[in-house]
Amino acid sequence: MDLDFLWTTFVRLIGGVPLTLQLAFSSIVLGLALAVLLAVMMRSWFTPLAWAADGFVFVFRGTPLLVQVFLIYYGLGQFRPVLDDMGIWWFFRSPYYCALLALTLNTAAYGAEIVRGGLQSVPHGQIEAARAFGMSGFTLYRRIVAPIALRQALPAYGNEIILMIKATSLCSTITLMEVTGLAHRIISETFRSFEVFFVAGAIYLAINFAMSRLIGLAEARIAPDLDQASRPAEVH
């Protein structure tokens, strides 16, 4: 391999990392907020509300993210007069905002199922015990339900965070120059696809390795007993 070319490619691709991380973490934060809302709606006694949340999750989990990106960026462009009259065309004409919206809605659908599973994993006996001590409403959720649900949901949501970092590569299809977008540009200039994608893959691998370590530390801090239980027993 040409080490000089690999280094030059690495330096150029690093310039796309801030946009990659910005897209990933912005969509994760917004998607988590929406996921919690959807999870609460899915558990609601009001049937139409639960159906609406179930329908949202079904659609965004059942269709490819790339199709969702294209529908939002290219598809909604057909309704420019309507969006212009509503005063929101400035949002949908921006590839960045369209990509952010698609990523947010997609991760919210998956996150809603993760949060719902975490909430359902809370033992009913602990809820009843908390009520016996006089807890109810927000206090019950804050002190009992939320901590237990977080412990159960964090490993699965950690996987979703890593998947979203990789999913940002699809944003290159709508002209965003994140890591993959810059890789395509370099390939069009040099026609050396193997080296370029090798470096791009190494960058994604490094980002996700760091993220997996951070998630592991968070799991160990939130649930140290589970972290110890997951380790193999010592043989004496």
N, C-alpha and C positions, 0 to 999 in steps of 0.2 A: 504493500500500500504506500501511497505518497503521503508521508507524514506532514509535509508542509501544507498540502491541500486539505488534509483532515483538520489541521489546526486552524487554517483560514476559515474553513467551513464552520467549525465550532464557534469561532469568534463571531461570525455573522449570525449563526442560529441563536446564540445566547441573547442577541438583541430582541428576539421574539418571546423570550421567557417571561418578561413582565406582563405582556398582554395575555399570555397563556394563563399565568397565575391570577391575573385580574379577572378574567372571564370565569375561571374555575371557582375562585373563592367568592366572587360576587353572586354567582348563580347558586352556590351551595348555601350561603347565608340567606338569600331571599327564598330559595327553595325549601329550606328547613322551616322558615316561618310559615310558608304556605302549606307544607307537609303537616305541621302540627294542627293547623286549622282544618285541613282535610280529614285528618285522623279523628278529630273531635266530631266533625260532621258525620263521618262514617259510623260513629258510635251513638249518634243522636237518636232519640226516640221519635223525632219528627221525620217520618218516612221520606217525604220529598227531598229533604236536606241530605239524608243518607244516600238516596238514589243519585242525586246530583254529584256527590263526592265519588261514589262508586263508578259513575259514568266517566267522570274526568280521569280517574285512575285507569279504568279499562282502556280508554282511547289512547292515552299517552304511554301506557306500558305496552300496548298492543301494536303500535306503529313505530317504524324506525325513526331514530332521532334525525337522521339526514333528511327524511321526508318532511318532518316537522320544521326543520330549518328552511327547506325550500318553500314550504307552504306559507310560512310567515314572511320570508324575505321576497320571494318572487310572486307567490300567489296573492298576497294582500295588496301587492302593487296594482292589480287590476281594479281595485276599489279606491284608487287615489282620490277621485272627486269626493267620495263620501268621507274618506278619512281627512281630507283637506277641510271639508265643511265642519267636521268634528274638532278640528284643531290639533290632531294627533299625527298628521302625516310626517312631521319632523322626526317622530320616533321611528316610524316604519320605513323611512327612506334611508336610515342609518344601518349599515350592516352590523355594526357593533351592538346596537340595541336589539336588533332582530335576533342575533346570535344569543345575546344574554337572555332574551325572553324565551327562546326555544330551550336553552339549557335549563333555565329556572323551572319551566313547566314540566320538563321531562324528569328532572331530579325530584321535583315535588311529588310526582306520581309514585315513584319508587320509594321516596322517603316516607310518604303517608302510610304505606304498608309496613315499613319498618317501625315507625312510631306506633302504629296501631298494634303491631305484635308486641312491642314493649309494654304498652298499656295493658294488654290482655294477660301478660305474664305476671302482673302484680297479684300475689296471692290474696284471695278474697278475705281470708282470715285476718290478714294484717289490716285491711281496710276496716273490717268490723271492729277490730281491737282499737284502732284509732278513733272510730266513732264512739266507742264505749268510753274513751277518755275525753270526749267532748269536742273532737275535731270534726270539722265539716267544711264543705265548699272549698275555697281557695287554699285555706290552711292545710286541709287534708291532701290536696294535690301537691302543694309545695313541699310538705315535710315527709310524706309517705309515698304517694303514687309516683311523682316525678323522679325522685332519686332512684327508686327501684327500676322504673321503666328505662331510665338512662343507662343504668348498668347493663340491662339486657339488650338495649338497642345499639349501644355504641360500637360493638364489633361489626355488626352488619352495616351500620352507617359509615364506619371507616372504609369498608369496601366501596360504598357508593361514592365517597369522596375521591378515592383513587380512580374509579371509573369515570368520574366527571372530569378529572384532569386529563385523562386520555381522550375523552369525548370532545375536548376543545379542538382537537385536530380537524374535526369536521367543519369548523368555522372557516377553514381555508377555502372551502368551496364557494363562499360568498365574499371573497376578496380580502379577508382579514389576514394580516401578515403576522400571525403568531408563528410558533416554531415550524409547523408543517407548511404553512403558507410560504415562509422564507425558504424552506427546503425545496418546494416546487420552483420557486424563482431561481434558485441556484442551479437546479437541474436543467432548467430551460436555457441557462447561460453556458453550462459546462457539459451537459449530457453525461454526467457521471452519477447515475442514480444510486448505485450501491453504496458508495462512500458517503454520499449526502444523507441517505436514509439511515445508514449505520450510525452516523453521528447524531441524527435527530432521535433515533431510538435510544441511544445512550443517554441523551439529555432527559427524555421522558423517564427512563429507568432511574436515573439519579434523583429526579424530583419525587417520584413515587416511593423510592427507598427512604428518602428523608421523611416523607409524609407518613409512611407505614411505621417508622420509628416513633414519630410524634404521637400517632394514634395509640401505639403500644404503651407509651409512657402514660398517656391519658387513661387508658384502661387500667394500668397498674395502680394509678393514683386513686381512681374512683372505686375500683373493686379489687383491692389487693388480695383478698381471700380467693377470688376467682382466678387471679393470676397465679397464685401459689398452687391452686388445685389443678391447673392446666399443665404444670410442670411434672415430668416423670419422677416418680419416687426414687429416693436414693437407695442403693443396694448396699447393705452392710455385710 
